């Protein structure tokens, strides 16, 4: 059983696509905005986790204090 590598770029692009679709759908009526608001917030939080994870992977090392 081999494990597949997770490509975070594809995940972030898919999340952006879902956010765009929900925001476009929400522009059409206030009721849809109210219905989609929680999901949109969750997707923005999820996207921030993946973007921060990519930045944290290249975090420079900290020199110890003397």
FIMILO-934880 format. One record per atom (N, C-alpha, C, O): residue number from 1; atom name; chain; residue in one letter; x, y, z. Coordinates in steps of 0.1 Angstrom, whole numbers, plus 5000, padded with zeros to 4 digits. Example, Ala and Ser with C-alpha at 12.3 -4.5 7.8 and 13.67 -1.06 7.14 Angstrom:
% residues 2
+-----+-------+--------+---------+------+------+------+
! num ! atomo ! cadena ! residuo !    u !    v !    w !
+-----+-------+--------+---------+------+------+------+
!   1 !     N !      A !       a ! 5132 ! 4943 ! 5078 !
!   1 !    CA !      A !       a ! 5123 ! 4955 ! 5078 !
!   1 !     C !      A !       a ! 5132 ! 4967 ! 5078 !
!   1 !     O !      A !       a ! 5142 ! 4967 ! 5085 !
!   2 !     N !      A !       s ! 5128 ! 4978 ! 5071 !
!   2 !    CA !      A !       s ! 5137 ! 4989 ! 5071 !
!   2 !     C !      A !       s ! 5129 ! 5000 ! 5079 !
!   2 !     O !      A !       s ! 5134 ! 5011 ! 5080 !
+-----+-------+--------+---------+------+------+------+
***
This chain:
% residues 66
+-----+-------+--------+---------+------+------+------+
! num ! atomo ! cadena ! residuo !    u !    v !    w !
+-----+-------+--------+---------+------+------+------+
!   1 !     N !      A !       x ! 5008 ! 4988 ! 5000 !
!   1 !    CA !      A !       x ! 5000 ! 5000 ! 5000 !
!   1 !     C !      A !       x ! 5009 ! 5012 ! 5000 !
!   1 !     O !      A !       x ! 5017 ! 5015 ! 5009 !
!   2 !     N !      A !       x ! 5008 ! 5020 ! 4990 !
!   2 !    CA !      A !       x ! 5016 ! 5032 ! 4989 !
!   2 !     C !      A !       x ! 5007 ! 5045 ! 4992 !
!   2 !     O !      A !       x ! 4996 ! 5045 ! 4988 !
!   3 !     N !      A !       x ! 5013 ! 5054 ! 4998 !
!   3 !    CA !      A !       x ! 5006 ! 5066 ! 5002 !
!   3 !     C !      A !       x ! 5009 ! 5077 ! 4991 !
!   3 !     O !      A !       x ! 5020 ! 5078 ! 4986 !
!   4 !     N !      A !       x ! 4998 ! 5084 ! 4987 !
!   4 !    CA !      A !       x ! 5000 ! 5094 ! 4977 !
!   4 !     C !      A !       x ! 5004 ! 5107 ! 4984 !
!   4 !     O !      A !       x ! 5000 ! 5110 ! 4995 !
!   5 !     N !      A !       x ! 5012 ! 5115 ! 4977 !
!   5 !    CA !      A !       x ! 5017 ! 5127 ! 4982 !
!   5 !     C !      A !       x ! 5005 ! 5138 ! 4981 !
!   5 !     O !      A !       x ! 4999 ! 5138 ! 4970 !
!   6 !     N !      A !       x ! 5004 ! 5146 ! 4991 !
!   6 !    CA !      A !       x ! 4993 ! 5156 ! 4991 !
!   6 !     C !      A !       x ! 4999 ! 5169 ! 4984 !
!   6 !     O !      A !       x ! 5009 ! 5174 ! 4989 !
!   7 !     N !      A !       x ! 4993 ! 5173 ! 4974 !
!   7 !    CA !      A !       x ! 4997 ! 5186 ! 4967 !
!   7 !     C !      A !       x ! 4989 ! 5197 ! 4973 !
!   7 !     O !      A !       x ! 4977 ! 5199 ! 4969 !
!   8 !     N !      A !       x ! 4995 ! 5205 ! 4981 !
!   8 !    CA !      A !       x ! 4987 ! 5216 ! 4988 !
!   8 !     C !      A !       x ! 4983 ! 5227 ! 4978 !
!   8 !     O !      A !       x ! 4973 ! 5234 ! 4980 !
!   9 !     N !      A !       x ! 4991 ! 5229 ! 4967 !
!   9 !    CA !      A !       x ! 4987 ! 5239 ! 4957 !
!   9 !     C !      A !       x ! 4973 ! 5235 ! 4951 !
!   9 !     O !      A !       x ! 4965 ! 5244 ! 4948 !
!  10 !     N !      A !       x ! 4971 ! 5223 ! 4948 !
!  10 !    CA !      A !       x ! 4958 ! 5218 ! 4942 !
!  10 !     C !      A !       x ! 4947 ! 5220 ! 4953 !
!  10 !     O !      A !       x ! 4936 ! 5225 ! 4949 !
!  11 !     N !      A !       x ! 4950 ! 5217 ! 4965 !
!  11 !    CA !      A !       x ! 4939 ! 5219 ! 4976 !
!  11 !     C !      A !       x ! 4936 ! 5234 ! 4977 !
!  11 !     O !      A !       x ! 4924 ! 5237 ! 4978 !
!  12 !     N !      A !       x ! 4946 ! 5243 ! 4977 !
!  12 !    CA !      A !       x ! 4943 ! 5257 ! 4979 !
!  12 !     C !      A !       x ! 4935 ! 5262 ! 4967 !
!  12 !     O !      A !       x ! 4926 ! 5270 ! 4968 !
!  13 !     N !      A !       x ! 4939 ! 5258 ! 4954 !
!  13 !    CA !      A !       x ! 4931 ! 5262 ! 4943 !
!  13 !     C !      A !       x ! 4917 ! 5257 ! 4943 !
!  13 !     O !      A !       x ! 4908 ! 5264 ! 4939 !
!  14 !     N !      A !       x ! 4915 ! 5245 ! 4948 !
!  14 !    CA !      A !       x ! 4901 ! 5240 ! 4949 !
!  14 !     C !      A !       x ! 4893 ! 5248 ! 4959 !
!  14 !     O !      A !       x ! 4881 ! 5251 ! 4957 !
!  15 !     N !      A !       x ! 4899 ! 5251 ! 4970 !
!  15 !    CA !      A !       x ! 4893 ! 5259 ! 4981 !
!  15 !     C !      A !       x ! 4889 ! 5273 ! 4975 !
!  15 !     O !      A !       x ! 4878 ! 5278 ! 4978 !
!  16 !     N !      A !       x ! 4898 ! 5279 ! 4968 !
!  16 !    CA !      A !       x ! 4895 ! 5292 ! 4961 !
!  16 !     C !      A !       x ! 4884 ! 5291 ! 4952 !
!  16 !     O !      A !       x ! 4875 ! 5300 ! 4951 !
!  17 !     N !      A !       x ! 4883 ! 5280 ! 4944 !
!  17 !    CA !      A !       x ! 4872 ! 5278 ! 4935 !
!  17 !     C !      A !       x ! 4859 ! 5277 ! 4942 !
!  17 !     O !      A !       x ! 4849 ! 5283 ! 4938 !
!  18 !     N !      A !       x ! 4859 ! 5270 ! 4953 !
!  18 !    CA !      A !       x ! 4846 ! 5268 ! 4961 !
!  18 !     C !      A !       x ! 4842 ! 5282 ! 4967 !
!  18 !     O !      A !       x ! 4830 ! 5285 ! 4967 !
!  19 !     N !      A !       x ! 4852 ! 5289 ! 4972 !
!  19 !    CA !      A !       x ! 4849 ! 5302 ! 4978 !
!  19 !     C !      A !       x ! 4843 ! 5312 ! 4967 !
!  19 !     O !      A !       x ! 4833 ! 5318 ! 4969 !
!  20 !     N !      A !       x ! 4849 ! 5312 ! 4955 !
!  20 !    CA !      A !       x ! 4844 ! 5320 ! 4944 !
!  20 !     C !      A !       x ! 4829 ! 5316 ! 4940 !
!  20 !     O !      A !       x ! 4821 ! 5325 ! 4938 !
!  21 !     N !      A !       x ! 4827 ! 5303 ! 4940 !
!  21 !    CA !      A !       x ! 4814 ! 5298 ! 4936 !
!  21 !     C !      A !       x ! 4803 ! 5302 ! 4946 !
!  21 !     O !      A !       x ! 4792 ! 5307 ! 4943 !
!  22 !     N !      A !       x ! 4807 ! 5301 ! 4959 !
!  22 !    CA !      A !       x ! 4797 ! 5304 ! 4969 !
!  22 !     C !      A !       x ! 4795 ! 5319 ! 4970 !
!  22 !     O !      A !       x ! 4784 ! 5324 ! 4973 !
!  23 !     N !      A !       x ! 4805 ! 5327 ! 4968 !
!  23 !    CA !      A !       x ! 4804 ! 5342 ! 4969 !
!  23 !     C !      A !       x ! 4795 ! 5347 ! 4957 !
!  23 !     O !      A !       x ! 4787 ! 5356 ! 4958 !
!  24 !     N !      A !       x ! 4797 ! 5341 ! 4945 !
!  24 !    CA !      A !       x ! 4789 ! 5345 ! 4934 !
!  24 !     C !      A !       x ! 4775 ! 5341 ! 4936 !
!  24 !     O !      A !       x ! 4766 ! 5349 ! 4933 !
!  25 !     N !      A !       x ! 4773 ! 5329 ! 4941 !
!  25 !    CA !      A !       x ! 4759 ! 5324 ! 4944 !
!  25 !     C !      A !       x ! 4752 ! 5334 ! 4955 !
!  25 !     O !      A !       x ! 4740 ! 5336 ! 4954 !
!  26 !     N !      A !       x ! 4760 ! 5338 ! 4964 !
!  26 !    CA !      A !       x ! 4755 ! 5347 ! 4975 !
!  26 !     C !      A !       x ! 4752 ! 5361 ! 4970 !
!  26 !     O !      A !       x ! 4743 ! 5368 ! 4976 !
!  27 !     N !      A !       x ! 4758 ! 5365 ! 4959 !
!  27 !    CA !      A !       x ! 4755 ! 5379 ! 4954 !
!  27 !     C !      A !       x ! 4741 ! 5380 ! 4949 !
!  27 !     O !      A !       x ! 4735 ! 5391 ! 4948 !
!  28 !     N !      A !       x ! 4734 ! 5369 ! 4946 !
!  28 !    CA !      A !       x ! 4721 ! 5369 ! 4940 !
!  28 !     C !      A !       x ! 4710 ! 5371 ! 4949 !
!  28 !     O !      A !       x ! 4699 ! 5376 ! 4945 !
!  29 !     N !      A !       x ! 4712 ! 5368 ! 4962 !
!  29 !    CA !      A !       x ! 4701 ! 5370 ! 4971 !
!  29 !     C !      A !       x ! 4706 ! 5370 ! 4986 !
!  29 !     O !      A !       x ! 4716 ! 5364 ! 4989 !
!  30 !     N !      A !       x ! 4700 ! 5378 ! 4994 !
!  30 !    CA !      A !       x ! 4704 ! 5379 ! 5008 !
!  30 !     C !      A !       x ! 4702 ! 5366 ! 5016 !
!  30 !     O !      A !       x ! 4710 ! 5362 ! 5024 !
!  31 !     N !      A !       x ! 4691 ! 5358 ! 5012 !
!  31 !    CA !      A !       x ! 4689 ! 5345 ! 5018 !
!  31 !     C !      A !       x ! 4700 ! 5335 ! 5015 !
!  31 !     O !      A !       x ! 4704 ! 5328 ! 5024 !
!  32 !     N !      A !       x ! 4705 ! 5336 ! 5003 !
!  32 !    CA !      A !       x ! 4716 ! 5327 ! 5000 !
!  32 !     C !      A !       x ! 4729 ! 5331 ! 5007 !
!  32 !     O !      A !       x ! 4737 ! 5322 ! 5011 !
!  33 !     N !      A !       x ! 4731 ! 5344 ! 5009 !
!  33 !    CA !      A !       x ! 4743 ! 5348 ! 5016 !
!  33 !     C !      A !       x ! 4742 ! 5344 ! 5031 !
!  33 !     O !      A !       x ! 4752 ! 5339 ! 5036 !
!  34 !     N !      A !       x ! 4730 ! 5345 ! 5036 !
!  34 !    CA !      A !       x ! 4729 ! 5340 ! 5050 !
!  34 !     C !      A !       x ! 4731 ! 5325 ! 5051 !
!  34 !     O !      A !       x ! 4737 ! 5320 ! 5061 !
!  35 !     N !      A !       x ! 4727 ! 5318 ! 5041 !
!  35 !    CA !      A !       x ! 4728 ! 5303 ! 5041 !
!  35 !     C !      A !       x ! 4743 ! 5299 ! 5039 !
!  35 !     O !      A !       x ! 4748 ! 5289 ! 5045 !
!  36 !     N !      A !       x ! 4750 ! 5307 ! 5030 !
!  36 !    CA !      A !       x ! 4764 ! 5303 ! 5027 !
!  36 !     C !      A !       x ! 4775 ! 5309 ! 5036 !
!  36 !     O !      A !       x ! 4786 ! 5306 ! 5035 !
!  37 !     N !      A !       x ! 4771 ! 5319 ! 5044 !
!  37 !    CA !      A !       x ! 4781 ! 5326 ! 5052 !
!  37 !     C !      A !       x ! 4790 ! 5317 ! 5061 !
!  37 !     O !      A !       x ! 4802 ! 5319 ! 5061 !
!  38 !     N !      A !       x ! 4784 ! 5308 ! 5068 !
!  38 !    CA !      A !       x ! 4792 ! 5299 ! 5076 !
!  38 !     C !      A !       x ! 4802 ! 5291 ! 5068 !
!  38 !     O !      A !       x ! 4813 ! 5289 ! 5073 !
!  39 !     N !      A !       x ! 4797 ! 5286 ! 5057 !
!  39 !    CA !      A !       x ! 4806 ! 5278 ! 5049 !
!  39 !     C !      A !       x ! 4818 ! 5286 ! 5043 !
!  39 !     O !      A !       x ! 4829 ! 5281 ! 5042 !
!  40 !     N !      A !       x ! 4815 ! 5298 ! 5039 !
!  40 !    CA !      A !       x ! 4825 ! 5307 ! 5033 !
!  40 !     C !      A !       x ! 4835 ! 5310 ! 5044 !
!  40 !     O !      A !       x ! 4847 ! 5310 ! 5041 !
!  41 !     N !      A !       x ! 4831 ! 5313 ! 5056 !
!  41 !    CA !      A !       x ! 4841 ! 5316 ! 5067 !
!  41 !     C !      A !       x ! 4849 ! 5303 ! 5069 !
!  41 !     O !      A !       x ! 4861 ! 5304 ! 5071 !
!  42 !     N !      A !       x ! 4843 ! 5292 ! 5070 !
!  42 !    CA !      A !       x ! 4851 ! 5279 ! 5072 !
!  42 !     C !      A !       x ! 4861 ! 5277 ! 5061 !
!  42 !     O !      A !       x ! 4872 ! 5272 ! 5064 !
!  43 !     N !      A !       x ! 4857 ! 5280 ! 5048 !
!  43 !    CA !      A !       x ! 4866 ! 5278 ! 5037 !
!  43 !     C !      A !       x ! 4878 ! 5288 ! 5038 !
!  43 !     O !      A !       x ! 4889 ! 5284 ! 5035 !
!  44 !     N !      A !       x ! 4875 ! 5300 ! 5042 !
!  44 !    CA !      A !       x ! 4886 ! 5310 ! 5044 !
!  44 !     C !      A !       x ! 4896 ! 5305 ! 5055 !
!  44 !     O !      A !       x ! 4908 ! 5306 ! 5053 !
!  45 !     N !      A !       x ! 4891 ! 5300 ! 5066 !
!  45 !    CA !      A !       x ! 4899 ! 5295 ! 5077 !
!  45 !     C !      A !       x ! 4907 ! 5283 ! 5072 !
!  45 !     O !      A !       x ! 4919 ! 5282 ! 5076 !
!  46 !     N !      A !       x ! 4901 ! 5274 ! 5064 !
!  46 !    CA !      A !       x ! 4908 ! 5262 ! 5059 !
!  46 !     C !      A !       x ! 4919 ! 5266 ! 5050 !
!  46 !     O !      A !       x ! 4930 ! 5261 ! 5050 !
!  47 !     N !      A !       x ! 4916 ! 5276 ! 5041 !
!  47 !    CA !      A !       x ! 4926 ! 5281 ! 5032 !
!  47 !     C !      A !       x ! 4938 ! 5287 ! 5039 !
!  47 !     O !      A !       x ! 4950 ! 5285 ! 5035 !
!  48 !     N !      A !       x ! 4935 ! 5294 ! 5050 !
!  48 !    CA !      A !       x ! 4946 ! 5300 ! 5058 !
!  48 !     C !      A !       x ! 4955 ! 5290 ! 5064 !
!  48 !     O !      A !       x ! 4967 ! 5292 ! 5065 !
!  49 !     N !      A !       x ! 4949 ! 5279 ! 5068 !
!  49 !    CA !      A !       x ! 4957 ! 5268 ! 5074 !
!  49 !     C !      A !       x ! 4967 ! 5262 ! 5064 !
!  49 !     O !      A !       x ! 4978 ! 5260 ! 5067 !
!  50 !     N !      A !       x ! 4962 ! 5260 ! 5052 !
!  50 !    CA !      A !       x ! 4971 ! 5254 ! 5042 !
!  50 !     C !      A !       x ! 4981 ! 5264 ! 5037 !
!  50 !     O !      A !       x ! 4993 ! 5260 ! 5034 !
!  51 !     N !      A !       x ! 4978 ! 5277 ! 5036 !
!  51 !    CA !      A !       x ! 4988 ! 5287 ! 5032 !
!  51 !     C !      A !       x ! 4998 ! 5289 ! 5043 !
!  51 !     O !      A !       x ! 5010 ! 5290 ! 5039 !
!  52 !     N !      A !       x ! 4994 ! 5289 ! 5055 !
!  52 !    CA !      A !       x ! 5003 ! 5291 ! 5066 !
!  52 !     C !      A !       x ! 5012 ! 5278 ! 5068 !
!  52 !     O !      A !       x ! 5024 ! 5280 ! 5071 !
!  53 !     N !      A !       x ! 5007 ! 5266 ! 5065 !
!  53 !    CA !      A !       x ! 5015 ! 5254 ! 5065 !
!  53 !     C !      A !       x ! 5026 ! 5255 ! 5055 !
!  53 !     O !      A !       x ! 5037 ! 5250 ! 5058 !
!  54 !     N !      A !       x ! 5023 ! 5260 ! 5043 !
!  54 !    CA !      A !       x ! 5034 ! 5261 ! 5033 !
!  54 !     C !      A !       x ! 5044 ! 5271 ! 5037 !
!  54 !     O !      A !       x ! 5056 ! 5268 ! 5035 !
!  55 !     N !      A !       x ! 5041 ! 5282 ! 5044 !
!  55 !    CA !      A !       x ! 5050 ! 5291 ! 5048 !
!  55 !     C !      A !       x ! 5058 ! 5286 ! 5060 !
!  55 !     O !      A !       x ! 5070 ! 5289 ! 5061 !
!  56 !     N !      A !       x ! 5052 ! 5279 ! 5069 !
!  56 !    CA !      A !       x ! 5059 ! 5273 ! 5080 !
!  56 !     C !      A !       x ! 5069 ! 5263 ! 5077 !
!  56 !     O !      A !       x ! 5079 ! 5261 ! 5084 !
!  57 !     N !      A !       x ! 5067 ! 5256 ! 5065 !
!  57 !    CA !      A !       x ! 5077 ! 5246 ! 5061 !
!  57 !     C !      A !       x ! 5090 ! 5252 ! 5057 !
!  57 !     O !      A !       x ! 5101 ! 5245 ! 5058 !
!  58 !     N !      A !       x ! 5091 ! 5265 ! 5053 !
!  58 !    CA !      A !       x ! 5103 ! 5271 ! 5049 !
!  58 !     C !      A !       x ! 5108 ! 5281 ! 5060 !
!  58 !     O !      A !       x ! 5115 ! 5291 ! 5056 !
!  59 !     N !      A !       x ! 5103 ! 5279 ! 5072 !
!  59 !    CA !      A !       x ! 5106 ! 5288 ! 5083 !
!  59 !     C !      A !       x ! 5121 ! 5287 ! 5086 !
!  59 !     O !      A !       x ! 5127 ! 5276 ! 5088 !
!  60 !     N !      A !       x ! 5128 ! 5299 ! 5086 !
!  60 !    CA !      A !       x ! 5143 ! 5298 ! 5089 !
!  60 !     C !      A !       x ! 5145 ! 5294 ! 5104 !
!  60 !     O !      A !       x ! 5137 ! 5296 ! 5113 !
!  61 !     N !      A !       x ! 5157 ! 5288 ! 5106 !
!  61 !    CA !      A !       x ! 5160 ! 5284 ! 5120 !
!  61 !     C !      A !       x ! 5163 ! 5297 ! 5129 !
!  61 !     O !      A !       x ! 5168 ! 5307 ! 5124 !
!  62 !     N !      A !       x ! 5160 ! 5295 ! 5141 !
!  62 !    CA !      A !       x ! 5163 ! 5306 ! 5151 !
!  62 !     C !      A !       x ! 5176 ! 5304 ! 5158 !
!  62 !     O !      A !       x ! 5178 ! 5293 ! 5163 !
!  63 !     N !      A !       x ! 5184 ! 5314 ! 5159 !
!  63 !    CA !      A !       x ! 5197 ! 5313 ! 5166 !
!  63 !     C !      A !       x ! 5194 ! 5313 ! 5181 !
!  63 !     O !      A !       x ! 5186 ! 5321 ! 5186 !
!  64 !     N !      A !       x ! 5201 ! 5304 ! 5189 !
!  64 !    CA !      A !       x ! 5198 ! 5304 ! 5203 !
!  64 !     C !      A !       x ! 5204 ! 5317 ! 5209 !
!  64 !     O !      A !       x ! 5214 ! 5323 ! 5205 !
!  65 !     N !      A !       x ! 5197 ! 5321 ! 5220 !
!  65 !    CA !      A !       x ! 5202 ! 5333 ! 5227 !
!  65 !     C !      A !       x ! 5214 ! 5331 ! 5235 !
!  65 !     O !      A !       x ! 5216 ! 5320 ! 5240 !
!  66 !     N !      A !       x ! 5223 ! 5340 ! 5236 !
!  66 !    CA !      A !       x ! 5236 ! 5339 ! 5243 !
!  66 !     C !      A !       x ! 5235 ! 5344 ! 5257 !
!  66 !     O !      A !       x ! 5244 ! 5343 ! 5265 !
+-----+-------+--------+---------+------+------+------+
***
